[in-house]
Amino acid sequence: MSESTKKTVQPNKQQLLNRLKKIEGQVRGVHQMIENDRYCVDVLHQISAIQSAMNKVSLALLEDHTHHCVVNAIKGQDGEAAIEELMSVMRTMTK
Protein backbone atom coordinates (compact mmCIF):
# COMPACT_ATOMS: atom_id res chain seq x y z
CA MET A 1 0.00 0.00 0.00
CA SER A 2 1.42 3.41 -0.93
CA GLU A 3 1.94 6.11 1.67
CA SER A 4 -1.00 8.14 0.35
CA THR A 5 -3.46 5.24 0.57
CA LYS A 6 -2.72 4.12 4.12
CA LYS A 7 -5.80 4.30 6.31
CA THR A 8 -5.88 4.89 10.02
CA VAL A 9 -8.49 5.53 12.64
CA GLN A 10 -8.36 9.22 13.54
CA PRO A 11 -9.13 9.47 17.26
CA ASN A 12 -9.91 13.20 17.12
CA LYS A 13 -11.55 13.24 13.72
CA GLN A 14 -14.57 15.35 14.67
CA GLN A 15 -12.47 18.00 16.42
CA LEU A 16 -10.19 18.26 13.38
CA LEU A 17 -13.17 18.50 11.03
CA ASN A 18 -14.74 21.19 13.20
CA ARG A 19 -11.52 23.21 13.17
CA LEU A 20 -11.25 22.85 9.40
CA LYS A 21 -14.85 24.04 8.93
CA LYS A 22 -14.03 27.12 10.99
CA ILE A 23 -10.91 27.74 8.89
CA GLU A 24 -12.97 27.29 5.74
CA GLY A 25 -15.29 30.03 6.98
CA GLN A 26 -12.32 32.28 7.72
CA VAL A 27 -10.99 31.78 4.19
CA ARG A 28 -14.39 32.68 2.74
CA GLY A 29 -14.31 35.77 4.95
CA VAL A 30 -10.94 36.81 3.53
CA HIS A 31 -12.31 36.27 0.04
CA GLN A 32 -15.19 38.64 0.83
CA MET A 33 -12.84 41.15 2.42
CA ILE A 34 -10.79 41.29 -0.75
CA GLU A 35 -13.91 41.52 -2.92
CA ASN A 36 -15.12 44.41 -0.74
CA ASP A 37 -11.75 46.20 -0.92
CA ARG A 38 -11.16 46.02 2.83
CA TYR A 39 -8.05 47.56 4.30
CA CYS A 40 -4.98 45.44 3.50
CA VAL A 41 -3.80 45.24 7.11
CA ASP A 42 -7.18 43.86 8.20
CA VAL A 43 -6.96 41.19 5.50
CA LEU A 44 -3.41 40.33 6.54
CA HIS A 45 -4.51 39.92 10.16
CA GLN A 46 -7.17 37.45 9.05
CA ILE A 47 -4.68 35.55 6.90
CA SER A 48 -2.35 35.33 9.90
CA ALA A 49 -5.19 33.91 12.00
CA ILE A 50 -5.88 31.31 9.30
CA GLN A 51 -2.22 30.30 9.18
CA SER A 52 -2.14 29.95 12.95
CA ALA A 53 -5.29 27.83 12.91
CA MET A 54 -3.84 25.57 10.20
CA ASN A 55 -0.68 25.16 12.27
CA LYS A 56 -2.81 24.04 15.21
CA VAL A 57 -4.60 21.48 13.03
CA SER A 58 -1.25 20.22 11.75
CA LEU A 59 0.19 19.89 15.23
CA ALA A 60 -2.92 18.11 16.53
CA LEU A 61 -2.76 15.64 13.65
CA LEU A 62 0.98 15.17 14.17
CA GLU A 63 0.42 14.49 17.86
CA ASP A 64 -2.27 11.91 17.09
CA HIS A 65 -0.03 10.29 14.49
CA THR A 66 2.87 10.08 16.94
CA HIS A 67 0.79 8.67 19.79
CA HIS A 68 -0.98 6.11 17.64
CA CYS A 69 0.67 5.25 14.33
CA VAL A 70 4.29 5.70 15.38
CA VAL A 71 3.80 3.96 18.73
CA ASN A 72 2.09 1.02 17.01
CA ALA A 73 4.86 0.81 14.41
CA ILE A 74 7.51 0.74 17.14
CA LYS A 75 5.64 -2.02 18.96
CA GLY A 76 5.40 -3.91 15.68
CA GLN A 77 9.12 -3.68 14.95
CA ASP A 78 8.68 -1.10 12.14
CA GLY A 79 9.78 1.80 14.31
CA GLU A 80 12.73 2.99 12.25
CA ALA A 81 10.57 3.48 9.15
CA ALA A 82 7.86 5.23 11.16
CA ILE A 83 10.38 7.56 12.79
CA GLU A 84 11.96 8.38 9.44
CA GLU A 85 8.52 9.10 7.99
CA LEU A 86 7.72 11.32 11.00
CA MET A 87 10.99 13.21 10.62
CA SER A 88 10.32 13.69 6.91
CA VAL A 89 6.95 15.23 7.74
CA MET A 90 8.58 17.48 10.35
CA ARG A 91 11.15 18.67 7.82
CA THR A 92 8.34 19.50 5.40
CA MET A 93 6.29 21.29 8.05
CA THR A 94 9.19 23.48 9.18
CA LYS A 95 10.22 24.74 5.76
C-alpha positions in Angstrom: 0.0 0.0 0.0 1.4 3.4 -0.9 1.9 6.1 1.7 -1.0 8.1 0.4 -3.5 5.2 0.6 -2.7 4.1 4.1 -5.8 4.3 6.3 -5.9 4.9 10.0 -8.5 5.5 12.6 -8.4 9.2 13.5 -9.1 9.5 17.3 -9.9 13.2 17.1 -11.6 13.2 13.7 -14.6 15.3 14.7 -12.5 18.0 16.4 -10.2 18.3 13.4 -13.2 18.5 11.0 -14.7 21.2 13.2 -11.5 23.2 13.2 -11.2 22.8 9.4 -14.8 24.0 8.9 -14.0 27.1 11.0 -10.9 27.7 8.9 -13.0 27.3 5.7 -15.3 30.0 7.0 -12.3 32.3 7.7 -11.0 31.8 4.2 -14.4 32.7 2.7 -14.3 35.8 5.0 -10.9 36.8 3.5 -12.3 36.3 0.0 -15.2 38.6 0.8 -12.8 41.1 2.4 -10.8 41.3 -0.7 -13.9 41.5 -2.9 -15.1 44.4 -0.7 -11.8 46.2 -0.9 -11.2 46.0 2.8 -8.0 47.6 4.3 -5.0 45.4 3.5 -3.8 45.2 7.1 -7.2 43.9 8.2 -7.0 41.2 5.5 -3.4 40.3 6.5 -4.5 39.9 10.2 -7.2 37.5 9.1 -4.7 35.5 6.9 -2.3 35.3 9.9 -5.2 33.9 12.0 -5.9 31.3 9.3 -2.2 30.3 9.2 -2.1 30.0 13.0 -5.3 27.8 12.9 -3.8 25.6 10.2 -0.7 25.2 12.3 -2.8 24.0 15.2 -4.6 21.5 13.0 -1.2 20.2 11.8 0.2 19.9 15.2 -2.9 18.1 16.5 -2.8 15.6 13.7 1.0 15.2 14.2 0.4 14.5 17.9 -2.3 11.9 17.1 0.0 10.3 14.5 2.9 10.1 16.9 0.8 8.7 19.8 -1.0 6.1 17.6 0.7 5.2 14.3 4.3 5.7 15.4 3.8 4.0 18.7 2.1 1.0 17.0 4.9 0.8 14.4 7.5 0.7 17.1 5.6 -2.0 19.0 5.4 -3.9 15.7 9.1 -3.7 14.9 8.7 -1.1 12.1 9.8 1.8 14.3 12.7 3.0 12.3 10.6 3.5 9.2 7.9 5.2 11.2 10.4 7.6 12.8 12.0 8.4 9.4 8.5 9.1 8.0 7.7 11.3 11.0 11.0 13.2 10.6 10.3 13.7 6.9 7.0 15.2 7.7 8.6 17.5 10.4 11.1 18.7 7.8 8.3 19.5 5.4 6.3 21.3 8.1 9.2 23.5 9.2 10.2 24.7 5.8 
